[in-house]
């Protein structure tokens, strides 16, 4: 039997903020590089969507050592 468990909420929030923030900053940097205007709603969407997806994907990636 596996001892795989859900990650603690604090860890999931960290994953959400770090991954979403890095992805949103990279996409904003790319838009700036190709001479597009900065769009706040696009930044927020990238932050929320990618952060949420990575949190969902990593929610069971926690093993408790016995």
C-alpha positions as CSV (number, residue, x, y, z in Angstrom):
1,X,0.0,0.0,0.0
2,X,1.3,3.4,-0.9
3,X,1.8,6.1,1.7
4,X,1.1,8.9,-0.8
5,X,-1.0,11.7,0.5
6,X,-2.2,15.2,-0.4
7,X,0.3,18.0,0.1
8,X,-0.4,20.4,2.9
9,X,-2.4,23.5,2.0
10,X,0.6,25.7,2.7
11,X,2.7,23.8,0.1
12,X,-0.1,24.0,-2.5
13,X,-0.4,27.8,-2.1
14,X,3.4,28.1,-2.5
15,X,3.3,26.0,-5.7
16,X,0.3,28.1,-7.0
17,X,2.0,31.5,-6.4
18,X,5.5,30.6,-7.5
19,X,4.6,28.6,-10.7
20,X,1.8,31.0,-11.7
21,X,4.0,34.1,-11.1
22,X,7.0,32.8,-13.0
23,X,4.8,31.8,-16.0
24,X,2.9,35.1,-16.0
25,X,6.2,37.1,-15.8
26,X,7.7,35.0,-18.7
27,X,4.6,35.6,-20.9
28,X,4.6,39.3,-20.1
29,X,8.3,39.5,-20.9
30,X,7.7,37.7,-24.2
31,X,4.9,40.1,-25.1
32,X,7.2,43.0,-24.3
33,X,10.0,41.4,-26.4
34,X,7.7,41.2,-29.5
35,X,6.4,44.8,-29.0
36,X,2.9,44.0,-27.6
37,X,1.3,46.2,-25.0
38,X,1.1,44.9,-21.4
39,X,-2.4,43.5,-20.7
40,X,-3.3,43.1,-17.0
41,X,-6.1,40.7,-17.7
42,X,-3.8,38.4,-19.8
43,X,-1.3,38.5,-16.9
44,X,-3.9,37.6,-14.3
45,X,-5.3,34.9,-16.6
46,X,-1.8,33.3,-17.0
47,X,-1.1,33.6,-13.3
48,X,-4.4,32.0,-12.3
49,X,-4.7,29.3,-15.0
50,X,-1.1,28.1,-15.0
51,X,-0.8,28.3,-11.2
52,X,-4.0,26.4,-10.7
53,X,-3.0,23.7,-13.3
54,X,0.4,23.1,-11.6
55,X,-1.2,23.0,-8.2
56,X,-3.8,20.4,-9.5
57,X,-1.0,18.4,-11.1
58,X,1.2,18.3,-8.0
59,X,-1.4,17.9,-5.3
60,X,-0.6,14.2,-4.7
61,X,3.2,14.5,-5.1
62,X,3.8,14.2,-1.3
63,X,5.1,11.1,0.4
64,X,5.2,10.7,4.2
65,X,8.2,8.8,5.5
66,X,7.6,6.3,8.2
